[in-house]
Amino acid sequence: MSKSYTAQRGEKLRKKGRKGLFKLLFSRTGLVAAVLLLNIGLLVGVALRFRDYLVPYVGITTALSIVLMLVLVGSRANPTVKVTWLVLFMVMPALGLVLYVYTKSDLGHRALGDRVQTLMKRTRDLLPQTAAAETLQRTDGGAAGLSRYLWKCGFPTYDGCDVTYFPSGEAKFAAMLAELEKARDFIFLEYFIVEEGEMWNAVLEVLERKAREGVDVRVLYDGTCEVALVPRGYAAQLQKRGLKAKAFAPLMPFLSTHYNYRDHRKILVIDGQVAFTGGVNLADEYINAVDRFGHWKDTAIMVRGAAVQSFTRMFLQMWSMEGKTAEFDRFLSVPVERAENARGFVIPYGDCPLDEDMVGQRVYMDMLNRAKHYVHIFTPYLILDGEMETALKFAAERGVDVTLILPGTPDKKVPYALAWSHYSALLDAGVKIYEYVPGFLHAKSFVCDDIEAVVGTINLDYRSLYHHFECAAYLYDVTCIGDIEADFQTTLKKSRRVTRQTMKKEKWWRRLTGFLLKALAPLL
């Protein structure tokens, strides 16, 4: 007799727990915790066993701390990150040095970084800037400045594109299945999470059928999926089904920093004619087929027109990172139909942690700095550096309605607590903060003044802004911006407002965790 559903579910949860522990041990958080524990043990050992050497030990470590601080102050690191390292150097100079050298040496990613830079330079000119950039210059000088910055990073401006907004994972899922059925030439999928279940199985059935019809189907998923969501070596299983598949940066032990940089993008491109992006991954919670943390609120967009080419190139760049040619010319030369009645401008863009262009953060900050009336934000996490926190506060202090909606039910307790640690400063500046009562909000979007918006994969946290490969689309005056703002207002009605009074009722562990870990947030 087969196992009962309860037994099967329990076994799956235990398996996920074991793999989740493995994932934690080989993560940046696990490394920081291990170094802290080692340092505590070292201090206790010195105090108990080598009391006669305590004075020279203190002298040497103090001198080392001063040297490390001087080096750090003169570096080009983010000021908030500098504070984190300064704290570590003061508390544990010797092992802090080991951790700093480990992190900065980027073991396992130097070769990848070199390949990425070469690849980006080689493929940049495959998509030229368009006449739409000049039109935007005549329309709005501020938005045109952002367009020039994004073109400096290699991302063209497009007009004549139709954009559809999806206020839920369920709506995106239905649309993507319908579009997948129309595929005739190629299907590119790049997702942070792929998990076996109702959603992925339905997509996989279409992919296998299309592959048998001769469609070039390529699947790229992040290597952390093989910790708990799919079997290890899952790409080989997909290849046996006729698909081309790869796992990006499978987990490595402490000797490598592969885990630090994850492919957090969500991209689906079909025949070069339509592209999807947004927060929705390929797992059942995203369509509320299972209950995880209450109702799962997410968003996505579908783009038609020439802007799809940018998503195609982004996918091919990630697909080609091991150095093999990905036939850019073939897939980028596909004629794309222009939506003649479409309004506004679209700029798809990506963010790479292996260069110095913090594209995701700068787009968000530019919108905050230019906003006149409002900036409304969906974000599941709020772990800010000083620059982003200042941008949010300054916009509010200028009289702009800056409103954020975050989850009411957290998926992770530490990020939840760290978000709380920013609430006081933001509220004092006039920023409005709400938490989504029905459950977990995973959407990532900005909408500003009824004229600009961003929908993509980029959270307001260190991971997204500094350590992950990300993507999004900047939208200017496209028709669906009204739909994004309407969805924000609908979600606002289902959310509770955070005030100074409600903060006093917050659970003690959230306050304490946020207070203790805020200084280490950039390393977690």
SULPETA-V434663 format. One record per helix or strand of 3 or more residues. SS is the DSSP state (helix for helix, strand for strand). FROM is the first residue (numbers start at 0). LEN is the number of residues. If there is no record, write none. Layout:
BEGIN
ss from len
SS FROM LEN
SS FROM LEN
END
This chain:
BEGIN
ss from len
helix 4 21
helix 27 22
helix 50 23
helix 78 13
helix 92 13
helix 109 15
helix 131 8
helix 140 12
strand 161 5
helix 168 13
strand 185 6
helix 197 15
strand 215 7
helix 224 4
helix 233 7
strand 243 5
helix 257 3
strand 265 5
strand 273 5
helix 283 4
strand 293 4
strand 299 5
helix 307 12
helix 327 5
strand 344 7
helix 358 12
strand 373 5
helix 385 12
strand 400 7
helix 412 17
strand 431 5
strand 438 3
strand 444 4
strand 451 5
helix 461 6
strand 467 9
helix 480 12
strand 494 4
helix 499 5
helix 507 16
END
